[in-house]
Amino acid sequence: METEIKYDSLYFVGAGGIGMAALERYFLAKGCKVAGYDRTRTPLTDELAKEGVEMCYDEAASLIPGYCLDSNRTLVVYTPAIPDSHEGLRYFRSNGFKVIKRAQLLGIITRDSMGLCFSGTHGKTTTSSMAAHILHCSPVGCNAFLGGILRNYDSNFLLDAHSRYSVIEADEFDRSFHSLSPYMAVVTATDPDHLDIYGTEDAYLESFAHFTELVRPGGALIVHTGLKMKPRPAPGVRVYSYSRDEGDFHASNVRKGNGEIVFDFVAPGGVVVEDVRLGVPVDINIENAVAAMAVCHLIGVDAGVMRDAMGSFLGAKRRFEFWLKEPGEHGRVMIDDYAHHPDELKASIRSVRDLYPGRKLTVIFQPHLYSRTRDFASQFAEALSLADEVILLDIYPAREAPLPGVTSDIIFKDIKCRHKVLCNKQNLLETIKNYNFEVLLTAGAGDICNYLPGICETIRTK
């Protein structure tokens, strides 16, 4: 594959995805013409259109812009979620265009820069976003391609024409991260997921092990302690461990109170960065911050810059995002989180419990994918049982067709808490009128985000 992009225009099939959006913005900034297709118009596609992406919501090949019809001048990029039957994709493939996956395009970018790649079942969006924010606040700078909209910038893309570093969220879905060529890589977690793709836990772990082989000699691999996955770094790659409480990089002197979390960052060689205050004070963000700061420390970012940046980091949208935070000891709270794996959900619920001990916690959860629901039903039920009340929505199918016997009920039947109810999303706003919320957590990777304004407004007006 080529190691640089030599095209005047790019056409993105699946252009409304968050990961694709960052690439579209990157090539717009480079002066390329950018167009694309997505099935559904969304606020993100509207933003991209305003920025210069020519969007289309019909797959007909006749609607492809004229400047994208020359195979020598146009590169076509698609996501694995797009079926081979897509009319526009079939046109490009049958007419000699270079057609590559999104991950392959990111791979070209990592080969052309110093790629800082963050992987893991969970934590990769927050950790990569933290690192990108630190670097953006420092003279080092970076280009960043992230899986969430950073609230500091209202974007999932950061551009620095003079920086040699690229921060990339390395996605294991469809083995996409195998296309990358990291200078440094982080592995946050390897709890099995995407078993519809991998089939077995062993295959999933092998995929991460192969990813660790891709780090360039002279670079570094930073791995969370205690993972089942055994890394296989190439000769000449430095290997470090990290976690909240142990490892080459870790936190010490953790202090919690008055809605704040403060800790000291410990690095090899006796280096300590004191009094790091989390801008998003959630317990899981202690170790996320440790991983992000580890990468930045290794490339020479000043300790004071790291400390200040962590304090000003507002987080990514839908990653433990506060929608309502009424003042006072008994003020109502609404938090939204992207958690869609049982370990993520459990960590999210425990974080809320940690912030608001003794208060009634209600969780609205939308399962994501039939296969994930089938594979982890009992674990989801176990996580949801940590709440006082649960409102469980129908499964969001995303790319999948229904599976026989797989509904939200296979989770619901095993939830053990004081009050639980099954609800379809069309009736959600009417259902919650009967609740008196103290602390509400909404969670899931589907379209539950579309209902957040209505949920928040319903709570406010009670």
Backbone torsions as a table, in degrees:
resi	resn	phi	psi	omega
1	MET	NA	148.6	178.3
2	GLU	-65.3	156.9	-178.8
3	THR	-106.4	7.7	173.3
4	GLU	-152.2	161.9	-176.5
5	ILE	-96.2	125.7	-177.0
6	LYS	-124.7	41.5	-177.4
7	TYR	-118.4	150.8	178.3
8	ASP	-83.9	-26.9	-176.7
9	SER	-141.1	155.3	177.5
10	LEU	-132.4	139.9	177.0
11	TYR	-119.2	124.1	-176.0
12	PHE	-106.7	122.5	178.0
13	VAL	-100.0	108.8	-168.0
14	GLY	100.3	37.9	-169.1
15	ALA	-68.3	-15.3	-176.9
16	GLY	-88.7	-0.3	178.2
17	GLY	-72.4	149.9	-175.1
18	ILE	-63.4	-38.4	179.1
19	GLY	-70.0	-37.3	177.7
20	MET	-66.8	-35.7	-177.4
21	ALA	-58.7	-41.1	179.7
22	ALA	-61.4	-41.8	179.0
23	LEU	-67.3	-39.1	177.8
24	GLU	-60.8	-42.6	179.2
25	ARG	-66.8	-36.5	179.0
26	TYR	-61.2	-46.3	-176.6
27	PHE	-79.0	-25.7	169.3
28	LEU	-61.4	-44.1	-179.2
29	ALA	-64.4	-26.0	178.3
30	LYS	-84.7	0.3	176.1
31	GLY	90.8	8.8	178.4
32	CYS	-81.5	155.9	169.7
33	LYS	-82.5	135.7	-175.3
34	VAL	-130.7	131.9	177.3
35	ALA	-140.5	170.5	178.7
36	GLY	179.7	169.9	179.7
37	TYR	-116.8	142.0	164.1
38	ASP	-144.7	153.1	-176.4
39	ARG	-69.1	-33.6	-170.9
40	THR	-128.4	136.5	173.6
41	ARG	-79.7	132.6	-178.1
42	THR	-137.4	170.8	174.2
43	PRO	-56.2	-35.3	179.2
44	LEU	-67.4	-43.5	179.4
45	THR	-65.3	-34.1	176.2
46	ASP	-63.9	-40.5	178.0
47	GLU	-64.0	-43.4	179.8
48	LEU	-62.9	-39.3	178.3
49	ALA	-62.3	-40.5	178.7
50	LYS	-65.5	-30.5	-178.5
51	GLU	-81.7	-12.3	175.9
52	GLY	126.1	-0.6	176.4
53	VAL	-81.0	126.7	177.6
54	GLU	-83.6	104.8	-172.9
55	MET	-95.4	145.5	175.7
56	CYS	-136.4	142.9	-176.8
57	TYR	-116.1	19.5	176.7
58	ASP	-130.5	130.2	-173.7
59	GLU	-79.2	1.6	-178.0
60	ALA	-57.3	130.9	-179.3
61	ALA	-63.6	-26.8	-179.2
62	SER	-65.1	-15.4	-177.7
63	LEU	-96.1	0.9	176.2
64	ILE	-67.4	130.4	-178.2
65	PRO	-58.9	149.1	-176.9
66	GLY	-58.3	-36.1	-178.2
67	TYR	-72.0	-5.1	177.0
68	CYS	-106.4	17.1	-175.6
69	LEU	-103.1	3.5	177.5
70	ASP	-103.6	113.9	-175.4
71	SER	-65.2	-20.0	179.1
72	ASN	-82.8	-15.1	-173.9
73	ARG	-117.2	-9.1	-174.9
74	THR	-122.7	128.7	172.6
75	LEU	-100.3	135.3	-179.0
76	VAL	-108.1	131.3	-177.0
77	VAL	-125.2	135.5	-179.0
78	TYR	-137.0	162.8	175.7
79	THR	-101.6	154.2	-179.3
80	PRO	-62.5	-18.6	-178.8
81	ALA	-73.9	-12.2	-178.9
82	ILE	-82.1	126.2	-179.5
83	PRO	-71.9	152.5	179.3
84	ASP	-63.1	-18.9	-179.1
85	SER	-78.8	-5.7	-178.5
86	HIS	-56.4	126.7	-171.8
87	GLU	-62.0	-44.0	-179.5
88	GLY	-64.4	-41.7	179.3
89	LEU	-64.0	-40.7	178.2
90	ARG	-62.8	-38.7	178.6
91	TYR	-61.3	-48.7	-177.7
92	PHE	-62.7	-42.8	-177.5
93	ARG	-67.0	-34.2	-177.1
94	SER	-84.6	-4.6	-178.2
95	ASN	-119.5	23.6	169.0
96	GLY	79.9	15.9	178.6
97	PHE	-77.6	150.2	169.9
98	LYS	-75.8	117.7	-177.0
99	VAL	-121.5	118.2	-177.0
100	ILE	-131.4	158.4	175.2
101	LYS	-75.1	157.8	176.0
102	ARG	-52.9	-43.2	-177.6
103	ALA	-62.7	-34.9	178.4
104	GLN	-65.9	-35.6	177.5
105	LEU	-67.3	-42.2	174.9
106	LEU	-61.7	-35.6	178.0
107	GLY	-61.5	-41.1	177.5
108	ILE	-61.9	-42.0	-179.6
109	ILE	-64.7	-40.1	179.6
110	THR	-68.4	-31.7	177.9
111	ARG	-72.9	-23.4	-177.5
112	ASP	-96.3	3.5	-178.3
113	SER	-148.1	-174.8	173.7
114	MET	-95.1	93.9	-173.2
115	GLY	-78.5	126.4	175.2
116	LEU	-108.4	103.3	-166.4
117	CYS	-110.8	125.6	-175.5
118	PHE	-110.9	117.1	-177.2
119	SER	-120.6	167.9	175.3
120	GLY	143.4	154.4	179.0
121	THR	-58.3	-40.1	176.8
122	HIS	-146.7	158.9	-179.8
123	GLY	95.1	-12.6	-173.0
124	LYS	-70.8	-34.8	179.6
125	THR	-66.6	-48.9	-179.0
126	THR	-64.6	-44.6	-176.6
127	THR	-65.7	-45.3	178.3
128	SER	-65.7	-36.3	178.5
129	SER	-65.8	-41.1	176.7
130	MET	-60.5	-46.7	-179.8
131	ALA	-61.9	-42.4	179.3
132	ALA	-61.9	-41.2	180.0
133	HIS	-66.2	-43.3	177.7
134	ILE	-58.8	-49.0	-178.1
135	LEU	-64.1	-39.0	179.3
136	HIS	-64.0	-30.9	179.7
137	CYS	-83.0	-5.5	-176.8
138	SER	-110.4	166.3	175.5
139	PRO	-64.7	-17.6	-178.7
140	VAL	-66.0	-44.6	-179.9
141	GLY	67.4	176.8	176.2
142	CYS	-171.6	161.0	161.1
143	ASN	-100.1	136.3	-174.9
144	ALA	-131.0	134.6	178.6
145	PHE	-122.7	101.8	-166.1
146	LEU	-116.4	160.2	-178.4
147	GLY	-93.9	8.2	178.2
148	GLY	-148.6	156.8	178.3
149	ILE	-80.0	117.1	178.8
150	LEU	-74.3	126.9	-177.8
151	ARG	-67.6	-25.9	176.5
152	ASN	-63.7	-30.6	-172.4
153	TYR	-123.4	-6.6	-175.6
154	ASP	53.4	40.5	-179.1
155	SER	-157.1	158.2	173.0
156	ASN	-105.3	16.7	-176.5
157	PHE	-139.2	129.7	173.8
158	LEU	-119.5	139.2	-176.7
159	LEU	-121.8	131.7	172.4
160	ASP	-142.1	102.8	-173.9
161	ALA	-64.2	-17.0	-174.8
162	HIS	-104.0	-6.6	-178.2
163	SER	-88.5	143.7	178.0
164	ARG	-92.3	0.0	-176.1
165	TYR	-102.1	140.4	173.5
166	SER	-124.1	126.9	175.6
167	VAL	-96.8	124.7	-173.5
168	ILE	-133.1	131.9	172.1
169	GLU	-80.7	115.0	-173.1
170	ALA	-92.8	107.0	-173.4
171	ASP	-89.9	127.9	-179.9
172	GLU	-83.3	-12.7	179.4
173	PHE	-57.0	134.2	178.4
174	ASP	58.5	22.3	-178.8
175	ARG	57.3	30.1	-175.9
176	SER	-59.4	-35.2	-175.6
177	PHE	-70.2	-7.6	175.9
178	HIS	-72.6	-11.0	177.5
179	SER	-84.2	-7.9	-173.7
180	LEU	-86.9	161.0	176.8
181	SER	-132.2	77.7	-171.1
182	PRO	-71.7	144.8	165.0
183	TYR	-83.0	-40.7	170.5
184	MET	-133.6	146.6	178.6
185	ALA	-136.3	144.9	174.9
186	VAL	-118.1	138.1	171.3
187	VAL	-118.8	111.5	-174.6
188	THR	-86.2	-35.3	-175.1
189	ALA	-165.3	151.8	177.0
190	THR	-133.6	33.5	174.4
191	ASP	-64.4	133.9	-172.0
192	PRO	-58.3	138.1	177.2
193	ASP	-154.7	171.7	179.0
194	HIS	53.1	41.3	-179.2
195	LEU	-70.2	-13.5	171.4
196	ASP	-66.3	-24.1	178.0
197	ILE	-94.7	-45.2	-170.9
198	TYR	-91.0	-28.1	178.5
199	GLY	86.1	-50.6	-176.9
200	THR	-134.8	160.4	175.9
201	GLU	-63.4	-38.7	-180.0
202	ASP	-60.3	-41.3	178.6
203	ALA	-65.6	-37.2	178.3
204	TYR	-63.9	-46.8	179.8
205	LEU	-65.1	-38.0	178.1
206	GLU	-62.4	-36.0	179.4
207	SER	-62.3	-42.6	177.3
208	PHE	-68.2	-39.6	178.6
209	ALA	-59.8	-41.1	177.6
210	HIS	-64.6	-38.9	177.6
211	PHE	-57.4	-40.1	-179.0
212	THR	-66.1	-22.3	177.7
213	GLU	-72.2	-16.1	-171.9
214	LEU	-85.3	-11.8	180.0
215	VAL	-64.5	133.4	-175.2
216	ARG	-69.6	144.5	171.0
217	PRO	-54.9	136.9	-174.9
218	GLY	95.0	-13.0	179.0
219	GLY	-93.3	-160.8	-175.7
220	ALA	-144.0	147.5	176.5
221	LEU	-121.4	127.8	-177.4
222	ILE	-121.4	115.5	-170.3
223	VAL	-122.5	135.2	176.4
224	HIS	-61.7	141.7	178.9
225	THR	-65.8	151.0	170.0
226	GLY	78.6	11.6	-179.8
227	LEU	-75.0	148.1	173.9
228	LYS	-68.7	-30.3	-179.1
229	MET	-67.4	132.8	177.1
230	LYS	-101.2	112.1	-176.7
231	PRO	-65.7	152.5	179.5
232	ARG	-130.1	67.1	-176.9
233	PRO	-68.9	150.0	176.3
234	ALA	-72.6	157.7	174.6
235	PRO	-56.4	139.4	179.1
236	GLY	90.5	0.1	177.2
237	VAL	-98.4	125.4	176.2
238	ARG	-74.5	138.2	-178.0
239	VAL	-121.2	130.5	179.7
240	TYR	-129.6	154.6	173.7
241	SER	-110.7	157.9	176.6
242	TYR	-152.8	159.3	167.8
243	SER	-172.1	-173.4	177.2
244	ARG	-66.9	-45.3	-167.5
245	ASP	-113.0	-10.8	-177.2
246	GLU	-153.1	169.9	-179.8
247	GLY	110.8	174.5	178.4
248	ASP	-58.4	-39.3	174.0
249	PHE	-115.1	131.3	178.6
250	HIS	-160.4	176.8	177.2
251	ALA	-104.1	151.2	172.4
252	SER	-141.4	167.8	176.7
253	ASN	52.6	47.9	-179.3
254	VAL	-73.1	130.1	179.9
255	ARG	-125.8	132.6	179.4
256	LYS	-127.2	140.6	177.1
257	GLY	162.1	151.7	179.7
258	ASN	54.0	35.8	178.0
259	GLY	74.1	15.7	-178.5
260	GLU	-122.9	152.2	170.3
261	ILE	-126.3	124.9	-179.8
262	VAL	-128.2	140.1	178.7
263	PHE	-150.3	170.2	173.4
264	ASP	-105.5	134.3	179.6
265	PHE	-91.8	125.9	-177.6
266	VAL	-112.4	128.2	179.5
267	ALA	-122.6	165.1	179.7
268	PRO	-58.0	154.1	178.1
269	GLY	81.1	16.5	178.3
270	GLY	79.1	12.7	178.8
271	VAL	-74.7	130.9	177.0
272	VAL	-134.1	127.0	172.4
273	VAL	-104.9	109.6	-172.9
274	GLU	-83.2	152.8	168.7
275	ASP	58.1	51.6	173.4
276	VAL	-81.3	118.4	-178.2
277	ARG	-103.7	125.3	-178.5
278	LEU	-77.4	126.4	174.7
279	GLY	-67.1	-29.0	173.8
280	VAL	-116.2	94.4	-169.1
281	PRO	-80.0	74.3	178.0
282	VAL	-120.0	140.0	-172.9
283	ASP	-55.1	-43.7	-177.3
284	ILE	-63.1	-23.2	-178.8
285	ASN	-74.3	-10.3	174.0
286	ILE	-62.6	-52.9	-178.6
287	GLU	-74.4	-28.7	172.7
288	ASN	-60.5	-43.0	179.2
289	ALA	-65.7	-38.4	178.3
290	VAL	-59.0	-44.7	-179.9
291	ALA	-64.9	-45.1	-179.2
292	ALA	-63.8	-44.0	-179.6
293	MET	-68.7	-31.1	177.7
294	ALA	-60.3	-47.5	178.7
295	VAL	-60.6	-47.7	-177.3
296	CYS	-66.0	-37.0	176.0
297	HIS	-61.7	-42.6	-177.2
298	LEU	-67.0	-24.9	177.8
299	ILE	-100.3	9.8	167.0
300	GLY	93.2	19.8	177.7
301	VAL	-71.9	137.7	-178.2
302	ASP	-61.5	141.2	-178.1
303	ALA	-59.3	-42.5	-179.8
304	GLY	-64.1	-38.0	176.9
305	VAL	-63.2	-44.1	179.1
306	MET	-61.2	-45.4	-179.5
307	ARG	-59.9	-49.1	-177.5
308	ASP	-65.0	-39.6	-178.1
309	ALA	-66.4	-40.3	178.9
310	MET	-63.1	-34.3	178.0
311	GLY	-70.4	-29.1	-178.3
312	SER	-95.4	-3.2	-178.6
313	PHE	-70.7	123.3	-177.2
314	LEU	-96.3	-8.3	179.0
315	GLY	90.8	171.7	176.1
316	ALA	-93.4	147.5	175.6
317	LYS	-58.9	142.7	-179.8
318	ARG	69.6	11.4	171.0
319	ARG	-114.3	92.8	-177.9
320	PHE	51.3	55.2	-176.5
321	GLU	-96.7	125.9	177.8
322	PHE	-77.7	125.6	174.5
323	TRP	-103.2	-25.3	179.9
324	LEU	-148.7	131.9	179.0
325	LYS	-148.7	81.5	-177.6
326	GLU	-70.7	145.7	-178.1
327	PRO	-70.2	160.7	175.6
328	GLY	94.2	162.3	-176.1
329	GLU	-62.9	-28.9	-176.7
330	HIS	-111.4	14.1	179.5
331	GLY	-64.6	143.4	-178.9
332	ARG	-74.4	148.5	-175.9
333	VAL	-131.5	137.8	172.6
334	MET	-130.9	124.2	-179.5
335	ILE	-124.4	139.1	175.8
336	ASP	-115.6	139.1	179.9
337	ASP	-141.2	145.2	-176.3
338	TYR	-76.7	-0.5	-173.3
339	ALA	-46.9	121.2	-179.7
340	HIS	-136.8	1.9	172.5
341	HIS	-111.2	146.6	-175.2
342	PRO	-58.2	-35.8	178.6
343	ASP	-67.6	-38.1	175.7
344	GLU	-64.1	-44.1	-178.4
345	LEU	-62.9	-43.6	179.2
346	LYS	-62.2	-43.9	179.5
347	ALA	-63.9	-38.6	179.9
348	SER	-65.4	-46.7	179.8
349	ILE	-63.0	-42.3	179.4
350	ARG	-65.3	-34.9	177.7
351	SER	-64.5	-41.0	177.4
352	VAL	-64.6	-43.5	176.9
353	ARG	-57.7	-39.4	-178.8
354	ASP	-66.2	-39.2	-179.0
355	LEU	-75.9	-33.0	-174.2
356	TYR	-130.1	65.3	-178.7
357	PRO	-64.3	139.8	175.9
358	GLY	83.3	-3.9	-179.1
359	ARG	-99.6	151.5	-179.7
360	LYS	-69.1	127.0	-178.8
361	LEU	-112.2	123.5	175.4
362	THR	-110.7	135.1	179.5
363	VAL	-119.2	126.9	168.6
364	ILE	-103.7	117.5	-175.0
365	PHE	-124.2	132.8	175.9
366	GLN	-112.0	107.8	177.2
367	PRO	-60.7	148.3	-177.0
368	HIS	-121.8	118.1	-179.7
369	LEU	80.5	136.4	175.4
370	TYR	-66.1	-41.7	-176.6
371	SER	-65.6	-42.1	179.4
372	ARG	-66.1	-38.8	177.7
373	THR	-62.5	-44.3	178.1
374	ARG	-61.3	-44.4	-173.3
375	ASP	-74.1	-27.1	-171.7
376	PHE	-129.2	25.1	-175.8
377	ALA	-55.5	-47.4	-176.7
378	SER	-66.5	-35.9	178.7
379	GLN	-69.5	-37.5	175.5
380	PHE	-62.7	-43.5	179.2
381	ALA	-61.2	-40.5	178.8
382	GLU	-62.7	-43.7	179.3
383	ALA	-64.2	-47.0	-177.9
384	LEU	-66.1	-25.4	178.9
385	SER	-66.9	-11.5	176.5
386	LEU	-76.3	-12.4	179.6
387	ALA	-88.1	166.3	174.2
388	ASP	-85.0	-36.0	179.7
389	GLU	-137.3	145.1	178.7
390	VAL	-133.4	130.7	168.2
391	ILE	-112.5	112.2	-174.7
392	LEU	-104.8	122.4	-178.3
393	LEU	-90.6	170.1	174.7
394	ASP	-64.6	160.5	179.3
395	ILE	-69.1	134.3	172.3
396	TYR	-87.3	117.8	-169.5
397	PRO	-75.8	-26.8	-174.2
398	ALA	51.3	-116.8	-173.5
399	ARG	-87.1	-2.4	-167.9
400	GLU	-103.4	150.9	168.0
401	ALA	-85.2	155.6	-179.9
402	PRO	-58.2	149.4	174.8
403	LEU	-109.6	136.6	-178.2
404	PRO	-55.1	130.1	175.7
405	GLY	76.5	1.1	-178.6
406	VAL	-102.0	104.5	174.8
407	THR	-135.4	175.2	178.1
408	SER	-61.6	-19.4	-177.9
409	ASP	-63.1	-26.2	-179.2
410	ILE	-72.5	-18.5	168.5
411	ILE	-85.8	-47.7	-171.4
412	PHE	-56.2	-40.6	-173.0
413	LYS	-64.2	-22.3	-176.6
414	ASP	-105.8	3.0	178.2
415	ILE	-74.6	130.1	-179.4
416	LYS	-117.4	95.7	174.0
417	CYS	-152.7	173.8	-170.5
418	ARG	-64.6	-34.5	-176.9
419	HIS	-146.8	127.6	178.1
420	LYS	-141.7	149.5	-179.8
421	VAL	-149.6	141.8	170.6
422	LEU	-89.5	140.8	-175.7
423	CYS	-151.4	138.7	170.5
424	ASN	-88.1	155.4	-170.4
425	LYS	-66.2	-24.7	178.8
426	GLN	-65.6	-26.7	-179.3
427	ASN	-101.9	6.5	-172.3
428	LEU	-62.3	-49.0	-176.0
429	LEU	-63.5	-36.7	177.5
430	GLU	-68.7	-37.9	-178.8
431	THR	-64.3	-43.0	-174.0
432	ILE	-72.6	-11.3	175.7
433	LYS	-62.9	-21.4	-179.0
434	ASN	-88.6	2.4	-176.5
435	TYR	-106.4	147.9	170.5
436	ASN	-112.9	93.5	-174.0
437	PHE	-77.0	142.3	166.5
438	GLU	-104.3	-59.4	173.9
439	VAL	-128.6	124.3	-178.3
440	LEU	-118.0	129.4	173.9
441	LEU	-115.3	122.4	172.0
442	THR	-103.3	138.5	-173.8
443	ALA	-146.6	149.8	177.7
444	GLY	138.6	158.3	-175.7
445	ALA	-103.9	5.8	-177.6
446	GLY	-88.4	-135.7	-177.6
447	ASP	-100.1	19.0	176.4
448	ILE	-59.2	-26.1	179.5
449	CYS	-60.7	-27.5	179.5
450	ASN	-68.0	-19.5	-176.5
451	TYR	-97.8	-4.1	-174.8
452	LEU	-62.5	-44.9	178.2
453	PRO	-58.9	-41.7	179.2
454	GLY	-65.8	-40.4	178.0
455	ILE	-62.3	-46.7	-178.3
456	CYS	-62.4	-42.8	-179.8
457	GLU	-65.7	-38.9	178.6
458	THR	-62.2	-41.6	177.7
459	ILE	-64.6	-45.7	-177.7
460	ARG	-60.1	-35.1	-173.2
461	THR	-87.4	-3.0	179.5
462	LYS	-77.5	NA	NA
